[in-house]
């Protein structure tokens, strides 16, 4: 699944997949689109920076300019022995979508993205996390490459819709939905996600070494369907797209027609013991597939 304010940068570890919250890391659409990039209202941006947990990267500095000085010792993650939670069926109520901009391809593309709306109660581990929507969903045109996390970038999307949520532990969940010109382009993007996640452990470890952290990143695929995958990444995060510190990131992708849906949520050891049962991931993919 990091944000404060420099020109269009809110870094609070809730909007950057491992640290994004439409509060986790909001970058401007300068070089590329980032999972933490969606525009927030002034009210939402203030709320995000106030509620986000990890320290923000100083204004004008990127993670590559501020290497960490010491390794973070991960705490044990307690996921075993918990009963799987059931994911409710996707809600038909789309009335809460606000702030959609004029997007490429007209109304059909917008409707396809807005049909991906999820309610807080549908998110994983809601009984423990008590998710709340951080701001109204935003839909906008997209011309740059979209970056989900340190491992995954997606090219070719024409429109982008983001919903951001915050838990009672002040940790993030983000749903990013991308539309493409056709189903073939969406399938290609889906494969880009799979390729990035297949090498995510190595990518994450290389980043940890760069910042003088113990290379402890481990990634496992936790569920699979014909058009969807789920993963869990356990690591000592590098602040930037992610929050810093010991954490577990949960990543989901589903491709349906010309739309790619990406859901992420984070569990930070500093916020609360891990409560999510990975056996629930199959139900999450089913919910996202509609």
C-alpha positions as CSV (number, residue, x, y, z in Angstrom):
1,X,0.0,0.0,0.0
2,X,3.7,8.1,2.7
3,X,2.7,11.7,2.4
4,X,3.3,15.4,3.6
5,X,3.3,18.5,1.6
6,X,5.7,19.6,-0.9
7,X,4.4,20.5,-4.4
8,X,1.8,17.7,-4.7
9,X,3.5,15.3,-2.3
10,X,1.6,13.9,0.7
11,X,3.6,11.2,2.2
12,X,2.1,9.4,5.0
13,X,2.6,5.8,4.3
14,X,-0.9,5.2,3.5
15,X,-1.1,6.0,-0.1
16,X,1.9,4.3,-1.5
17,X,0.9,0.7,-1.7
18,X,3.2,0.0,1.0
19,X,2.8,3.3,2.3
20,X,0.1,5.0,0.4
21,X,-3.1,6.3,1.7
22,X,-4.7,8.5,-0.6
23,X,-2.9,9.2,2.4
24,X,0.1,7.2,1.9
25,X,2.0,8.9,-0.7
26,X,0.7,11.3,-3.1
27,X,3.1,12.3,-5.8
28,X,2.2,14.7,-8.6
29,X,1.8,13.4,-12.1
30,X,5.2,14.7,-13.1
31,X,7.4,11.8,-14.3
32,X,4.8,9.1,-14.1
33,X,1.5,8.3,-12.4
34,X,2.0,6.8,-9.0
35,X,-0.5,4.8,-6.9
36,X,-0.2,7.6,-4.4
37,X,-0.9,10.2,-7.0
38,X,-4.6,10.7,-7.1
39,X,-5.7,14.3,-6.4
40,X,-7.2,14.9,-3.0
41,X,-9.4,17.7,-2.0
42,X,-7.8,20.3,0.4
43,X,-9.8,18.8,3.2
44,X,-8.8,15.2,2.4
45,X,-5.1,16.1,2.0
46,X,-5.1,17.7,5.4
47,X,-6.8,14.7,6.9
48,X,-4.3,12.4,5.2
49,X,-1.2,14.1,6.5
50,X,-2.7,14.4,10.0
51,X,-3.7,10.7,10.2
52,X,-0.7,9.2,8.5
53,X,1.8,7.4,10.7
54,X,5.3,7.3,9.3
55,X,7.5,10.3,9.2
56,X,7.4,12.1,5.9
57,X,10.2,12.5,3.4
58,X,11.5,16.1,3.6
59,X,10.2,18.4,0.9
60,X,12.1,18.3,-2.2
61,X,13.9,15.1,-1.3
62,X,13.3,11.7,-2.7
63,X,14.1,8.3,-1.1
64,X,17.3,8.0,-3.2
65,X,18.6,11.2,-1.6
66,X,18.0,10.1,1.9
67,X,19.3,6.6,2.5
68,X,18.4,5.0,5.8
69,X,21.2,4.6,8.3
70,X,20.3,1.5,10.2
71,X,18.4,-1.8,9.7
72,X,14.9,-2.1,11.1
73,X,14.2,-5.2,13.2
74,X,10.9,-6.8,12.0
75,X,8.4,-7.9,14.7
76,X,6.8,-11.2,14.3
77,X,3.6,-11.3,12.2
78,X,0.7,-13.1,13.7
79,X,-1.5,-14.4,11.0
80,X,-1.6,-18.0,11.8
81,X,-4.6,-19.6,13.4
82,X,-7.1,-17.0,12.5
83,X,-10.4,-17.9,10.7
84,X,-10.8,-16.6,7.2
85,X,-13.1,-13.6,6.9
86,X,-15.9,-13.6,4.3
87,X,-16.0,-10.8,1.8
88,X,-19.4,-9.4,1.1
89,X,-20.7,-9.1,-2.4
90,X,-19.8,-6.0,-4.3
91,X,-22.3,-3.2,-3.6
92,X,-24.5,-1.9,-6.3
93,X,-24.6,1.6,-4.8
94,X,-22.4,3.8,-6.9
95,X,-24.0,7.1,-5.8
96,X,-21.0,8.2,-3.7
97,X,-18.6,8.7,-6.6
98,X,-17.7,12.3,-6.9
99,X,-15.1,14.5,-8.6
100,X,-14.8,12.5,-11.8
101,X,-13.0,14.6,-14.4
102,X,-13.6,14.5,-18.2
103,X,-11.8,11.3,-19.3
104,X,-10.7,9.8,-22.5
105,X,-13.1,7.6,-24.3
106,X,-16.2,9.2,-23.0
107,X,-18.9,7.9,-20.6
108,X,-18.4,4.2,-21.2
109,X,-14.9,4.3,-19.8
110,X,-15.9,6.3,-16.8
111,X,-18.9,4.0,-16.1
112,X,-16.6,0.9,-16.3
113,X,-14.2,2.4,-13.7
114,X,-17.0,3.6,-11.4
115,X,-18.5,0.2,-11.5
116,X,-15.4,-1.0,-9.6
117,X,-16.4,1.0,-6.5
118,X,-16.0,-0.9,-3.2
119,X,-17.4,0.0,0.2
120,X,-15.2,0.1,3.3
121,X,-17.0,-3.0,4.8
122,X,-16.0,-5.0,1.7
123,X,-12.3,-4.5,2.3
124,X,-10.1,-7.3,3.8
125,X,-10.1,-7.7,7.6
126,X,-12.7,-5.0,8.1
127,X,-13.7,-6.4,11.5
128,X,-10.2,-5.5,12.9
129,X,-9.3,-2.6,10.6
130,X,-12.6,-0.7,10.7
131,X,-12.0,0.9,7.3
132,X,-13.3,4.4,6.5
133,X,-13.2,6.1,3.1
134,X,-10.6,8.9,3.2
135,X,-12.0,11.0,0.4
136,X,-14.5,10.7,-2.4
137,X,-13.2,8.6,-5.3
138,X,-11.5,10.5,-8.2
139,X,-11.5,9.5,-11.8
140,X,-9.1,11.3,-14.2
141,X,-7.4,10.8,-17.6
142,X,-3.9,9.1,-17.5
143,X,-1.2,9.6,-20.0
144,X,1.9,8.6,-18.0
145,X,3.0,5.2,-16.8
146,X,1.3,4.1,-13.6
147,X,3.5,2.9,-10.7
148,X,1.8,0.7,-8.1
149,X,4.8,0.0,-5.8
150,X,8.5,-0.6,-6.0
151,X,8.0,-3.7,-8.1
152,X,5.1,-2.9,-10.5
153,X,4.6,-0.3,-13.2
154,X,1.9,-0.4,-15.8
155,X,1.9,1.3,-19.2
156,X,-0.9,2.0,-21.6
157,X,-3.8,3.0,-19.3
158,X,-6.1,5.8,-20.5
159,X,-8.1,6.6,-17.4
160,X,-7.5,6.1,-13.7
161,X,-9.9,5.9,-10.7
162,X,-8.7,5.8,-7.1
163,X,-10.5,5.1,-3.8
164,X,-8.5,5.6,-0.6
165,X,-9.3,4.3,2.8
166,X,-7.8,4.5,6.3
167,X,-8.1,2.0,9.1
168,X,-8.6,2.5,12.8
169,X,-4.8,1.9,13.1
170,X,-4.2,4.8,10.7
171,X,-3.0,2.4,8.0
172,X,-3.9,2.5,4.3
173,X,-5.9,0.6,1.8
174,X,-6.1,1.8,-1.8
175,X,-8.1,0.6,-4.8
176,X,-6.8,1.8,-8.2
177,X,-8.8,1.0,-11.3
178,X,-7.3,1.5,-14.7
179,X,-9.1,1.5,-18.1
180,X,-7.4,0.6,-21.4
181,X,-8.3,1.0,-25.0
182,X,-9.3,-2.6,-25.3
183,X,-9.2,-6.0,-23.6
184,X,-5.9,-6.9,-25.2
185,X,-4.2,-3.8,-23.7
186,X,-5.6,-4.7,-20.3
187,X,-4.3,-8.2,-20.5
188,X,-0.9,-6.9,-21.4
189,X,-1.0,-4.6,-18.4
190,X,-2.1,-7.6,-16.2
191,X,1.0,-9.5,-17.4
192,X,3.2,-6.5,-16.5
193,X,1.8,-6.7,-12.9
194,X,2.5,-10.5,-12.7
195,X,6.0,-10.0,-14.0
196,X,6.8,-7.3,-11.5
197,X,5.4,-9.2,-8.6
198,X,7.3,-12.4,-9.6
199,X,10.6,-10.6,-9.1
200,X,9.3,-8.4,-6.2
201,X,11.4,-10.1,-3.5
202,X,14.6,-9.5,-5.4
203,X,13.6,-5.9,-6.3
204,X,12.7,-5.1,-2.7
205,X,15.9,-6.7,-1.3
206,X,18.0,-4.7,-3.7
207,X,16.3,-1.5,-2.5
208,X,16.9,-2.5,1.1
209,X,20.6,-3.1,0.5
210,X,20.8,0.3,-1.2
211,X,19.5,1.9,2.0
212,X,21.7,-0.2,4.3
213,X,18.8,-2.3,5.6
214,X,18.8,-6.0,6.2
215,X,17.5,-7.6,2.9
216,X,14.6,-9.4,4.6
217,X,11.9,-8.9,1.9
218,X,9.9,-12.1,1.2
219,X,6.9,-12.3,-1.2
220,X,4.4,-15.1,-1.6
221,X,1.5,-15.6,-3.9
222,X,-1.5,-16.2,-1.7
223,X,-4.4,-16.8,-4.1
224,X,-5.0,-17.2,-7.8
225,X,-7.9,-17.2,-10.3
226,X,-8.1,-17.2,-14.1
227,X,-7.9,-13.4,-14.2
228,X,-6.6,-12.5,-10.7
229,X,-3.7,-12.9,-8.3
230,X,-3.0,-12.0,-4.7
231,X,0.4,-11.6,-3.0
232,X,1.8,-10.8,0.5
233,X,5.1,-9.0,0.9
234,X,6.8,-9.1,4.3
235,X,9.7,-6.7,4.8
236,X,11.4,-3.8,6.5
237,X,10.1,-1.0,4.3
238,X,12.1,1.7,2.6
239,X,10.3,5.0,2.9
240,X,9.2,6.5,-0.3
241,X,6.4,4.7,-2.1
242,X,6.2,2.6,1.0
243,X,6.2,3.5,4.7
244,X,9.4,2.7,6.6
245,X,9.6,-0.1,9.2
246,X,8.5,-3.7,9.6
247,X,5.3,-4.3,7.7
248,X,3.2,-6.6,5.6
249,X,1.8,-5.4,2.3
250,X,-1.2,-7.1,0.6
251,X,-1.5,-6.8,-3.2
252,X,-4.4,-7.9,-5.4
253,X,-4.9,-7.6,-9.1
254,X,-8.0,-8.5,-11.3
255,X,-8.4,-8.0,-15.0
256,X,-11.9,-7.8,-16.4
257,X,-12.4,-6.8,-20.0
258,X,-10.6,-3.5,-20.6
259,X,-10.3,-2.7,-16.9
260,X,-7.5,-3.6,-14.4
261,X,-8.3,-3.3,-10.7
262,X,-5.5,-3.1,-8.2
263,X,-6.2,-3.3,-4.4
264,X,-3.5,-2.9,-1.8
265,X,-3.6,-2.6,2.0
266,X,-0.8,-2.5,4.6
267,X,-0.3,-3.8,8.1
268,X,2.5,-1.9,10.0
269,X,4.0,-3.5,13.0
270,X,4.3,-0.1,14.6
271,X,0.6,0.4,14.4
272,X,-0.9,-3.0,15.5
273,X,-0.1,-6.7,15.5
274,X,-1.0,-8.3,12.2
275,X,-4.6,-9.6,12.2
276,X,-5.3,-10.6,8.6
277,X,-5.7,-14.3,7.6
278,X,-4.2,-14.9,4.2
279,X,-6.7,-17.7,3.6
280,X,-9.2,-14.9,2.9
281,X,-7.4,-13.7,-0.2
282,X,-9.3,-16.0,-2.5
283,X,-12.6,-14.3,-1.3
284,X,-11.0,-10.9,-1.9
285,X,-10.2,-11.8,-5.5
286,X,-13.8,-13.1,-6.0
287,X,-15.2,-9.8,-4.6
288,X,-13.0,-7.7,-6.9
289,X,-14.0,-9.9,-9.9
290,X,-17.6,-9.0,-9.2
